[in-house]
Amino acid sequence: MGNRLRHLSVWFGRFRRLRRDRKQRRPTLVTAIDLDGTTLRIVQAGPRARVIRLTAVPLDLPADADRNDPLAVGMAVSRALAKLDLKPGSVVMGIPRAKVVLRTLTLPVIEKLTELASLVHFQVGKDLPFRMDEAVIDFKVRRQVFAAPERTVPAGQPDPTADAIAVAPRLEVLVATVKRDVVEFHQRMAEAAGLKLAALGLLPYANARCVQACRVADGEAAFALVSLRPDEVAIDIIAQQVLLFSRGTVLRPAAELPGGNGTGPSPSPNDPLVRAAVIEVVRSLHGYGGMEPQPVVDKVVVTGATGFEAEVVAMLSTRLETPCTLLDLAGGLRLPTGSAEHAAGSIGAMGLAFGCCDPQGLPFDFLNPKRPAVQRDLRRIQLLSAAAAIAVVLMLVFAVRSFLISRREAVLATVTTELSDAEKKRPVYRRLISQTGVVEDWIKGDRDWLEHYAYLTSILPPSDEVYLSKLAVSGQGGIQLSVQARSGETLARLEKQLRAAGYDVKPLAITPGADRFGYEFRSNVELVVSPKLRIDLQKVKPPARPLDDMSLDATAYRRGGG
């Protein structure tokens, strides 16, 4: 019990959603207009085939106006709507039968509508009287039929497998084709009238939809609907709300007909138009009878607003055995008060409005036809995808490259600024490096050079014989001396004293070089400090200072400058 209740709740929810979706898709008010000669017929309808407004107004077209000019016709429609004080947002229009090529196809059962559209375009394109690029094709699946496949048994011989042959289901499709110029004419006319064309249907099916709302025929019986217009007669055979046969013929220019511009002759039983219409009806019924087995036409219904529909009914009653009557729209539909006089000529407009109000929409819409599936070139798609991927990779590479270059340029700008500042401070850096090198050399020597200096001043001869003009320490731990001596013997004795003190002395190069103090010889002495040398300043005593030595007298030093 619980499972049944759960299933019922699920189905009830689906039903409610379906009804809600249908209500959302169903328009609340549809405006349909139809050009019946020089008369504009307007129908506004709501859901459930309810006519809200039905009226007709003559178009203000000059006598020499070109009815094939969409701008002139659109301006006339705009003026007519202004007289009625009617401003519809979007409208639906229909194309008469005479401008449409209809063909019935029997095709395999295909579920996808796009694939079925491809097959329809392929089949219809073979027999069109104009090029495919000039055609707008739409179709409607009428019904599903069953056909046995062809057998190869000769005629007159029994087929033992006849009972075992499977009956293959087929689709019966009605295809409507119109030239693109006709569709563009209606689009430009609506644009000139200041209207938005929402759909462009087929008038024969609009007539069938209106008759369906009138409940003219019930069950499987077929009837013929004869629609008289000022410039055309259309014969539609309908059964079970399906259009089985349709034929339209242009009789003569609209300007020469009653209702064309109001100047034509009055209708009479002997009018050529009446006779031509009756001939077309009889011819169409005979053509329908010669087709494949179809339901028999048991009724002929005539409608229109030309004024001679009664004469056509009378003549058809004498030519046909089938009953002929006028279509009673006012009795079959709920029409607004005062609009019954315009109902007979507005059957097409009412059918268009009713079709748009249906949840399924119009069966034919030449503005939005059922299109075939787009043939996709997989190889081309792959090539384009690869090219797009390569382009994306290249763009990514260039973006990363630009980002890295911008970062490096920022670093370069910073380094360039620092380099310019360093160039200004180069002399200071060089002096600091030089001084640092001297200090590092002293540190690397790991010796107390001042102690060596004090030791040398103690073991060198007195200053009245020799004095130091320069003392330097090399990076290899050597000591370089520049001395001035009064005689060469002093320099020879100096070398011996240095060796005796523990230094390794390279051979001296003695050169004459007198100075202003009387020291005649000059020499550069290079000493190498032996690792075994041990200095003990307590055991050495420096030579006595000369009596006239004023080096320690700061006052005399400043006064004498030396």
Residue pairs with C-beta under 8 A, 6 or more apart in sequence:
22 359
25 359
26 47
26 357
26 358
26 359
27 356
27 357
28 46
28 47
29 44
29 45
29 46
29 52
30 44
30 45
30 46
30 92
30 352
30 353
30 356
30 357
31 42
31 43
31 44
31 88
31 89
31 90
31 91
31 92
31 353
32 42
32 43
32 44
32 45
32 91
32 92
32 93
32 94
32 349
32 350
32 352
32 353
32 356
33 40
33 41
33 42
33 43
33 77
33 91
33 92
33 93
33 349
34 40
34 41
34 43
34 93
34 94
34 203
34 346
34 348
34 349
34 352
35 41
35 59
35 73
35 77
36 56
36 229
36 230
36 259
36 305
36 345
36 346
36 348
37 229
37 230
37 231
37 254
37 257
37 259
37 260
38 58
38 59
38 61
38 230
38 254
38 259
38 260
38 261
38 262
39 56
39 57
39 58
39 59
39 230
39 259
39 305
39 345
40 56
40 57
40 58
40 59
40 76
40 77
40 80
40 81
41 55
41 56
41 342
41 345
41 346
41 348
41 349
42 53
42 54
42 55
42 56
42 57
42 81
42 84
42 86
42 349
43 51
43 53
43 54
43 346
43 349
43 350
43 352
43 353
44 51
44 52
44 53
44 54
44 88
44 353
45 51
45 52
45 350
45 353
45 354
45 357
46 52
46 357
47 357
48 357
49 213
49 333
49 354
49 357
50 334
51 333
51 334
51 335
51 336
51 339
51 350
51 353
52 336
53 336
53 339
54 335
54 336
54 339
54 342
54 343
54 346
54 350
55 84
55 339
55 342
56 305
56 342
56 345
56 346
57 80
57 83
57 84
58 80
58 262
59 73
59 76
59 77
59 80
60 76
60 79
60 80
61 67
61 72
61 73
61 76
61 261
63 255
63 261
65 72
65 76
66 72
67 73
67 254
68 185
70 185
70 186
70 188
70 189
70 192
71 188
71 189
71 192
73 189
73 192
74 188
74 189
74 190
74 191
74 192
74 193
75 192
75 193
77 189
77 192
77 193
77 195
78 192
78 193
78 194
81 87
81 88
81 193
88 195
89 196
90 195
90 196
90 197
90 198
91 190
91 195
91 196
91 197
91 198
92 197
92 198
92 199
92 200
92 201
92 352
92 353
92 356
92 362
93 186
93 190
93 197
93 199
93 200
93 201
93 352
94 200
94 201
94 202
94 203
94 206
94 348
94 349
94 351
94 352
95 178
95 182
95 183
95 186
95 200
95 201
95 202
95 203
95 366
96 203
96 229
96 232
96 234
96 248
97 202
97 203
97 204
97 232
97 234
97 236
97 246
97 247
97 248
98 232
98 234
98 248
98 249
98 250
99 178
99 179
99 182
100 176
100 177
100 178
100 202
100 204
100 248
101 128
101 129
101 176
101 177
101 178
102 174
102 175
102 176
102 177
102 204
102 246
103 124
103 127
103 174
103 175
103 177
104 142
104 172
104 173
104 174
104 175
105 120
105 123
105 124
105 139
105 172
105 173
105 175
106 145
106 147
106 170
106 171
106 172
106 173
107 116
107 119
107 120
107 123
107 170
107 171
107 173
108 119
108 170
108 171
109 144
109 169
109 170
109 171
110 116
110 119
110 171
112 373
113 370
114 370
114 371
114 372
114 373
115 372
115 373
116 139
116 141
116 171
116 173
116 370
117 139
117 370
117 371
117 372
117 373
118 372
118 373
120 137
120 139
120 173
120 175
120 372
121 132
121 137
121 372
123 175
124 137
124 175
124 177
125 132
128 135
128 177
130 179
134 179
134 180
134 181
135 177
135 178
135 179
135 180
136 177
136 178
136 179
136 180
136 183
136 366
136 369
137 175
137 176
137 177
137 369
138 175
138 176
138 364
138 365
138 366
138 369
138 370
139 173
139 174
139 175
139 176
139 364
139 370
140 173
140 174
140 176
140 205
140 363
140 364
141 171
141 172
141 173
142 172
142 173
142 174
142 242
142 243
143 171
143 172
143 242
144 169
144 170
144 171
144 172
145 169
145 170
145 171
145 172
146 167
146 168
146 169
146 170
147 167
147 168
147 170
148 165
148 166
148 167
148 168
149 165
149 166
149 168
151 159
151 162
151 165
153 159
174 243
176 202
176 364
176 366
178 366
183 200
183 366
183 367
186 197
186 200
187 197
187 367
190 196
190 197
191 197
197 367
198 356
198 367
199 352
199 356
199 361
199 362
199 365
199 367
199 368
200 365
200 366
200 367
201 352
201 355
201 362
201 363
201 364
201 365
201 366
202 362
202 363
202 364
202 366
203 227
203 234
203 348
203 351
203 352
204 234
204 236
204 243
204 246
204 248
205 243
205 351
205 355
205 362
205 363
205 364
206 347
206 348
206 349
206 350
206 351
206 352
206 354
206 355
207 225
207 227
207 234
207 236
207 303
207 347
207 348
207 351
208 225
208 236
208 238
208 241
208 242
208 243
208 351
209 351
209 352
209 354
209 355
209 358
210 329
210 347
210 348
210 350
210 351
210 354
211 217
211 223
211 225
211 238
211 301
211 327
211 347
211 351
212 238
212 241
213 332
213 333
213 350
213 354
214 327
214 328
214 329
214 332
214 333
215 332
216 223
216 299
216 301
216 327
216 332
217 223
217 238
217 239
217 299
219 240
220 239
220 240
220 295
221 239
221 295
221 296
221 298
221 299
222 237
222 238
222 239
222 244
222 294
222 295
222 296
222 297
222 298
223 237
223 238
223 239
223 297
223 298
223 299
223 300
223 301
224 235
224 236
224 237
224 238
224 281
224 284
224 285
224 288
224 297
224 299
224 300
224 301
224 322
225 235
225 236
225 237
225 238
225 301
225 303
225 327
226 233
226 234
226 235
226 277
226 281
226 300
226 301
226 302
226 303
226 304
226 312
226 316
227 233
227 234
227 235
227 236
227 303
227 304
227 347
227 348
228 277
228 302
228 303
228 304
228 305
228 306
228 308
228 309
228 312
229 304
229 306
229 345
230 254
230 257
230 258
230 259
230 260
230 306
231 250
231 251
231 252
231 253
231 254
231 257
231 260
232 248
232 249
232 250
232 251
233 248
233 249
233 251
233 276
233 277
233 280
233 281
234 246
234 247
234 248
234 249
235 245
235 246
235 247
235 248
235 280
235 281
235 284
235 285
236 243
236 245
236 246
237 243
237 244
237 245
237 246
237 284
237 288
237 294
237 297
238 244
239 294
239 295
244 288
244 294
244 295
245 284
245 287
245 288
245 291
245 294
247 280
247 284
247 287
249 280
251 257
251 273
251 276
251 277
251 280
252 273
253 260
254 260
254 261
255 261
255 264
256 264
257 264
257 273
257 306
258 264
258 265
258 266
258 267
258 273
258 306
258 307
258 308
259 305
259 306
259 307
265 271
266 307
267 273
267 274
267 306
267 307
267 308
267 311
268 274
268 308
268 311
269 311
269 314
269 315
271 308
271 311
273 306
273 308
274 308
274 311
274 312
274 315
275 315
277 312
278 312
278 315
278 316
278 319
281 300
281 312
281 316
282 316
282 319
282 320
285 297
285 300
285 320
285 322
288 294
288 297
297 322
298 322
298 323
299 322
299 323
299 324
299 325
300 316
300 320
300 322
300 323
300 324
300 325
301 324
301 325
301 326
301 327
302 309
302 312
302 313
302 316
302 324
302 325
302 326
302 327
303 309
303 326
303 327
303 329
303 344
303 347
304 344
304 345
305 342
305 344
305 345
305 346
309 326
309 344
310 326
313 324
313 325
313 326
316 324
317 323
317 324
327 344
327 347
329 335
329 340
329 343
329 344
329 347
329 350
330 340
330 343
333 343
333 350
335 343
343 350
352 362
355 361
355 362
355 363
356 362
422 429
441 473
441 474
441 475
442 449
442 473
444 475
445 473
445 477
447 477
447 529
449 473
449 479
451 535
451 537
452 479
452 529
452 535
453 471
454 537
455 501
455 535
455 537
455 540
456 468
456 471
456 479
456 481
457 542
458 537
458 540
458 541
458 542
458 543
459 497
459 498
459 501
459 540
460 466
460 468
460 494
460 497
460 543
461 490
461 493
461 494
461 497
461 543
462 543
462 544
462 546
463 543
463 545
463 546
463 549
464 486
464 546
465 485
465 486
465 487
465 490
466 483
466 484
466 485
466 486
466 490
466 491
466 494
466 519
467 483
467 484
467 519
468 481
468 482
468 483
469 482
469 483
469 484
470 480
470 481
470 482
471 479
471 480
471 481
471 482
472 479
472 480
473 479
473 480
474 480
477 528
477 529
478 526
478 527
478 528
478 529
479 503
479 526
479 527
479 528
479 529
480 524
480 525
480 526
480 527
481 524
481 525
481 526
481 527
482 522
482 523
482 524
482 525
483 491
483 494
483 522
483 523
483 524
483 525
484 513
484 515
484 517
484 519
484 521
484 522
485 491
485 494
485 519
485 520
485 521
485 522
485 523
486 518
486 519
486 520
486 521
487 520
487 521
488 510
488 521
490 521
491 508
491 510
491 521
491 523
494 508
494 525
495 505
495 508
495 525
498 505
498 525
498 527
499 505
502 530
502 532
502 533
502 534
503 527
503 528
503 529
503 530
503 533
504 527
504 528
504 529
504 530
505 525
505 526
505 527
505 528
506 525
506 526
506 527
506 528
508 523
508 524
508 525
509 523
509 524
510 521
510 522
510 523
511 521
511 522
511 523
512 520
512 521
512 522
513 520
513 521
513 522
514 520
550 556
550 557
550 560
551 557
